[in-house]
């Protein structure tokens, strides 16, 4: 299964067994996007998480009427994870920066995973917590730097 080999590329899955990766891969579908194609829109409803298998995507927000790039994500990165767990609109737009292939898991598939294999779901949740924690630490660092400019 191609998704299994794709998942092995992601740093967070390097400690997972082949069996767990095979199980987990069944809950994803694959989508491709051409350069500059919008994957998710800021403020839209969403219940999908994405794993970037190939390519690059740009995360952007509208600031004073203009699109501002927040980050360029590369193969092996995760995005959209918040929408899998909360019911809030998307916090940013994500568009393909180059031709990209993504694996996506929707809320229904995640709920099915939890019901069918709680151990794998728990490992995945730990990975998401690590990702969110890392992003929060980076945001704190960015705010600290910004506050120095404002003084």
C-alpha positions as CSV (number, residue, x, y, z in Angstrom):
1,X,0.0,0.0,0.0
2,X,1.5,3.3,-1.1
3,X,0.2,5.2,1.9
4,X,2.2,2.9,4.2
5,X,5.5,3.8,2.4
6,X,4.5,7.5,2.5
7,X,3.8,7.4,6.2
8,X,7.3,5.9,6.9
9,X,8.7,9.2,5.5
10,X,7.2,11.2,8.3
11,X,9.5,11.7,11.2
12,X,6.7,11.1,13.8
13,X,6.1,7.6,12.5
14,X,9.7,6.3,12.6
15,X,9.1,4.5,15.9
16,X,5.9,2.9,14.8
17,X,5.9,-0.8,13.8
18,X,5.1,-1.8,10.2
19,X,1.9,-3.3,11.4
20,X,0.7,-0.1,13.1
21,X,1.6,1.9,10.0
22,X,-0.3,-0.5,7.7
23,X,-3.3,-0.3,10.0
24,X,-3.1,3.5,10.2
25,X,-2.7,4.0,6.4
26,X,-6.1,2.4,5.8
27,X,-7.8,5.5,7.2
28,X,-6.3,7.9,4.7
29,X,-7.2,8.9,1.1
30,X,-4.9,10.5,-1.4
31,X,-5.4,13.8,-3.2
32,X,-3.2,15.7,-5.6
33,X,-3.0,19.5,-6.1
34,X,-1.4,21.5,-8.9
35,X,0.7,24.6,-8.3
36,X,-1.2,27.5,-6.6
37,X,-4.3,25.3,-6.0
38,X,-6.2,26.1,-2.8
39,X,-6.3,23.1,-0.4
40,X,-8.2,24.7,2.4
41,X,-9.6,28.3,2.9
42,X,-9.2,30.4,5.9
43,X,-12.4,30.7,7.9
44,X,-14.0,27.7,6.0
45,X,-15.4,24.7,7.8
46,X,-13.1,21.7,7.8
47,X,-12.7,18.3,9.4
48,X,-9.6,17.0,7.7
49,X,-6.0,16.6,8.6
50,X,-3.4,16.5,5.9
51,X,0.0,14.8,5.6
52,X,2.2,16.2,2.9
53,X,3.6,13.2,1.1
54,X,5.2,15.1,-1.8
55,X,5.6,18.7,-2.7
56,X,5.4,22.0,-0.8
57,X,2.4,24.1,0.4
58,X,2.1,27.7,1.6
59,X,0.2,28.5,4.7
60,X,-1.2,32.1,4.5
61,X,-3.6,34.5,6.2
62,X,-5.3,37.6,5.1
63,X,-3.7,40.6,6.8
64,X,-5.2,44.0,6.0
65,X,-6.6,42.7,2.7
66,X,-3.4,41.0,1.5
67,X,-2.3,37.3,1.7
68,X,0.7,37.0,4.0
69,X,2.8,33.8,4.0
70,X,3.1,32.3,7.5
71,X,5.1,29.3,6.5
72,X,6.1,27.0,3.7
73,X,5.5,23.3,4.6
74,X,7.5,20.5,2.9
75,X,7.1,16.8,2.4
76,X,6.8,15.0,5.7
77,X,4.8,17.7,7.5
78,X,1.3,17.7,8.9
79,X,-1.4,20.5,8.7
80,X,-5.1,20.9,9.4
81,X,-4.8,18.9,12.6
82,X,-6.9,21.4,14.6
83,X,-9.9,20.9,12.5
84,X,-9.9,17.2,13.3
85,X,-10.5,18.0,17.0
86,X,-12.4,21.2,17.2
87,X,-15.4,22.7,15.4
88,X,-13.9,26.1,14.6
89,X,-13.2,27.5,11.1
90,X,-9.8,27.0,9.5
91,X,-7.3,29.5,10.9
92,X,-5.4,29.9,7.6
93,X,-5.5,29.2,3.9
94,X,-3.2,26.5,2.5
95,X,-2.4,26.4,-1.1
96,X,0.1,24.3,-3.1
97,X,3.4,25.9,-3.6
98,X,4.3,23.2,-6.1
99,X,2.6,20.1,-7.4
100,X,1.7,18.2,-4.3
101,X,0.4,14.9,-3.2
102,X,-1.4,14.7,0.2
103,X,-2.8,12.1,2.4
104,X,-5.9,13.2,4.2
105,X,-7.9,11.8,7.1
106,X,-11.3,13.2,7.9
107,X,-13.2,13.2,11.2
108,X,-15.3,10.2,10.3
109,X,-12.1,8.1,9.5
110,X,-10.5,9.3,12.7
111,X,-13.5,8.3,14.8
112,X,-13.5,4.9,13.0
113,X,-9.8,4.5,13.8
114,X,-10.5,5.2,17.5
115,X,-13.3,2.6,17.6
116,X,-11.4,-0.1,15.7
117,X,-7.8,0.3,17.1
118,X,-7.5,2.5,20.2
119,X,-3.8,1.8,20.6
120,X,-2.9,3.1,17.1
121,X,-5.3,6.1,17.7
122,X,-3.5,6.8,20.9
123,X,-0.1,6.8,19.2
124,X,-1.5,9.2,16.6
125,X,-2.9,11.5,19.2
126,X,0.5,11.6,20.9
127,X,2.0,12.6,17.5
128,X,-0.5,15.4,17.1
129,X,0.1,16.6,20.6
130,X,3.9,16.7,19.9
131,X,3.2,18.7,16.7
132,X,1.0,21.2,18.4
133,X,3.4,21.6,21.3
134,X,6.3,22.2,18.9
135,X,4.2,24.8,17.0
136,X,3.2,26.6,20.3
137,X,6.8,26.8,21.4
138,X,7.7,28.4,18.0
139,X,4.8,30.8,18.3
140,X,6.0,31.8,21.8
141,X,9.5,32.4,20.5
142,X,8.1,34.5,17.6
143,X,6.0,36.5,20.1
144,X,9.1,37.1,22.2
145,X,11.1,38.4,19.3
146,X,8.1,40.6,18.1
147,X,7.8,42.1,21.6
148,X,11.4,43.2,21.5
149,X,10.6,45.1,18.3
150,X,7.6,46.8,20.0
151,X,9.5,48.1,23.0
